[in-house]
Structure formats: structure tokens, C-alpha cells
Amino acid sequence: SSRSSGAPGSGRIIVVSNRIPKGDVPAGGLVFAIDEVLTAAGGLWIGAADPTEFALEGLTEIGSGAYDRATFAITEAEHSGYYLGYANSVLWPLFHHRPDLLNFHDGDFEAYAAVNRRVARAIAAIAEPEDLIWIQDYHFLMVAQELRQLNVTNRIGLFLHIPFPSPTDVMALPQVAALSSWIAAHDVFGLQTKRDVTSANEMLRHDSKASLMPNGRWHRAGHQFQILSFPIGIDAVGFEETAKAADVPQLQLAAKAPLLIGVDRLDYSKGLVHRFKAFGDYLSRRTEGAPRPTFLQIAPVSREDVTAYQDIREELEQAAGSINGAHADLDWTPIRYVRRHFDRAVIAGLYRRADAALVTPLADGMNLVAKEFVAAQDPDDPGVLILSHFAGAAEQMEDALLVNPFDHGSFADAIDRALHMPLAERQERHAALRVSVFEEDIAWWTEAFLKRLRGTNRT
Ligand code: ADQ
């Protein structure tokens, strides 16, 4: 159904994400990737303004240049219901296999729906028929459906950065009956892994209105849509350059002391308590006189206003204290737990300096730290990546030391193996990991998604 002024999808790209940089775009991370895409293709980036007392309709321009940036308004009450509530106390725990942490509050879903509706109205008011609409993440699962109700026929894609819930867990969502219609309103619903696609397909199989066609596309209520995996990557070349050039901060480690590193937002999905305990198990088994390892865990707090995040913080501090209490000596602190934020260059330099990385989430859409760590290594003398089976990254990174983070004994074995791995095996594993990190990088991801979205046909 081509229109007068060009085929659908040949126009601007309109990106929607909850977070939008208000000033300079920080190097690295998703916001950096979006900046790159829009700088090359032109378009508009829409994100949430800081909460205020009243929320006006429409968009406020906050910058223009190679592309435009604009914000939509949300009220303080909506921030609490939409962001802290439905997005981060319902969708986040559920999609990370933690239905036990679900926290339903009256009005939270209504706030989420209201914000999604306002975003949809703002987009509908400015979208040209050829524009591609690319929605980011779990904050906006209802925007596409709202757009369709406003008769917007543009190509609409969503990329979910977090895992898709299992068919059983998803039943804990009060809005589960509506979820498949939210998904079906997109042309392309993108997920991180094949495992996620399987879960989403499984859920849709229970929707009597949806049918999977022989070409692999879904059909529902007169429309076609696709559920596909696009594993997100990093700017591998840029990250490697940064790591090579980085000045490694003075760590004051004893000579020959092995360094293990972990870098995560402080989140219960990242498996930090299990990680600390597995490291504690490793220390308990360490033979007297063996080098004394240091585990540097960098974990800045996030979402401090959500109770589950306060709880995990306390639990982690307790675990660190008790392990250090049991093993520390006058000149040795086994766990260094740092809550600060650092420049990417510092993080990159620390990765390069480390002998092993512990990337061991209990659930994670992808986990970019695993990829950053590989990109940062010196190929001649690389560190070892210890990676959880439950990180989306495990699907592409089979040459890491894959671990089950719940099983502290085998996890401790993996730490031991990493710290004693012969150079030839380290090089071999790293070389294999490096191929996927550099080939399936952030540019590859963006291109793969946009190519699908452009090439799709809804009817
Ligand atoms: P996150 O849950 O935020 O992202 P992740 O993919 O690990 O998780 O990205 C974190 C980023 O923040 C990394 O680039 C890391 O270097 C950086 N970072 C963390 N702590 C830092 C600190 N103290 N100082 C500086 N930088 C720090 C979500 C999903 C993931 C998915 C991404 C992208 O939960 O599974 O990989 O989106 O899709």
C-alpha cells in the first residue's frame, strides 16, 4: 500500500524511549546507539520529561540538529504509578521471573495506560505516513495499540530490552488477556534471544484469535506481525579503543594478586548476592599460601524508590560484610564493593586489567557488560569471562565459562578454573568470543531491526 510521497518506512525514524539525554549524549549504552542512528538517518527522539505537577499534552522540543529531541510531560503521580509502579514493580519483576516481587498498587496500571495514551497522541499528531516508529522497551507496551486506535498505519516496531516472561509467569499479570493484542499492534516485536521468541510464541498460542502462518508470521484480527530476535550489541571497536587508551586507576593490589570484576546496576536480577556467596565459597576452599584474589564489584544504586531495591541493597551489604569478616586480613580485603558511577574509560580500563569477569545474572535480557569485557581484553593475554546461562548473551557467547549462578559450588569451581586457565585456552576462548562481539555489534543490531521494520507488510 504505497502512498503518494514514497513507500511507508522511507521517511524519518521516530524513536521513543523512557530516558532521553537532556544535554550531551553520554558515550556508550543504548542512548549512544540511538544518537548514532538518528544522526545518520535523521528523525525525532521522544522521551519523558522530568515529572511536574501538571502534564500538558503534546511534545516539548529540547534540541535540534542532525535530528530533533522532544519530551512528553508526566505528572509526579504518573511517575509513581507508571514508572516506579507498573513498569518497575510489575513488568520488571514479572519479566525477570520474579513473580514473588510483584507489587500491585491501585491506579498504577491506569497511570501506565494514561502515559502510553498521551505518548501515542503526541506521535499521531506529528507522524507522516512514511515515518518509521521505533518504540524502546517495557515502558511503552501499549503505545502501538493506542496508535492503531488513532488510525495510525505507519510501520511500528518495538524492541524489548528485557526477557520475555515464561508462559506460566505471564499469567500473574492482571492484564495478561490484553498483552497479545498489545503485541499484535506492532509490525515487528523484537526480542533479545531465540529463547524469548519461544516464550512469546508460546503465550500467543493460547490466544484463540492469533494464528501462526507457515511463513513464520503471526496473524491476528486481520493483521500480520512478526516476533523476532535481534540480540543487541555494543560499539565494539570504540570500546576496544577506549580500553587500550585507558589509564588504569591505582588499585593497590598485592603483586600477582588476581583481580575479578563485576559491573552492574544494583538490581535483584543481576544475582549479586549469589555471586558474593559463590566467591565466599571459593575463598573457603582456597589453599593456604595461594594468591589472594580481589573481587571488585561496582554496583551503583538504581530505582531507590522501589522497596525491592532497598531490600537487595541491604542483603548485599550484609553478604559483603560477612564474607570480608570471615576472610579479610590486615593487608587484604577480598570483596571491594563500590557503589560509585565511573566514566566509561575507567570501566574499560578495569575490564582490561581484570583476570576474570563475573557476569552472573539470574535473568537478563542481554547484558552488555559481558560484551564490553570481551572487547576490552588484550588478545595476547585475555581475561576469562564467567557468564550465567541466564543472561541473554549466553546464546551468542558459548565460549565463555558458562555457570549456573544458583549453584554456588559449581560457580566456585568456575572461579577456580578461570584463575588457573592456561594462556592457550584463554586465547582460544577469547578469540571465539571476540568474533561475535565485533560482528554482531550495535550497528549490526540497528540495521537488522530497521531492515525488518522497513521490509514488513502488515496486510
Ligand atoms: P541494564 O539492565 O542496565 O540494561 P546492561 O546490559 O548490563 O544492563 O548495561 C549496563 C551498562 O551500564 C553497561 O554498559 C555498563 O558498562 C554500564 N555501567 C554499569 N555500572 C556502571 C558504573 N558504575 N559506572 C559506569 N557505567 C556503568 C538493559 C537490560 C539488559 C540489556 C540492556 C540493553 O536489562 O539485559 O543488555 O538493557 O538492551
Boltz pocket constraint, residues with backbone or C-beta under 6 A from the ligand:
constraints:
  - pocket:
      binder: B
      contacts: [[A, 28], [A, 29], [A, 30], [A, 161], [A, 162], [A, 232], [A, 263], [A, 264], [A, 265], [A, 298], [A, 299], [A, 300], [A, 339], [A, 340], [A, 341], [A, 342], [A, 343], [A, 344], [A, 347], [A, 364], [A, 365], [A, 366], [A, 367], [A, 368], [A, 369], [A, 372]]
      max_distance: 6.0
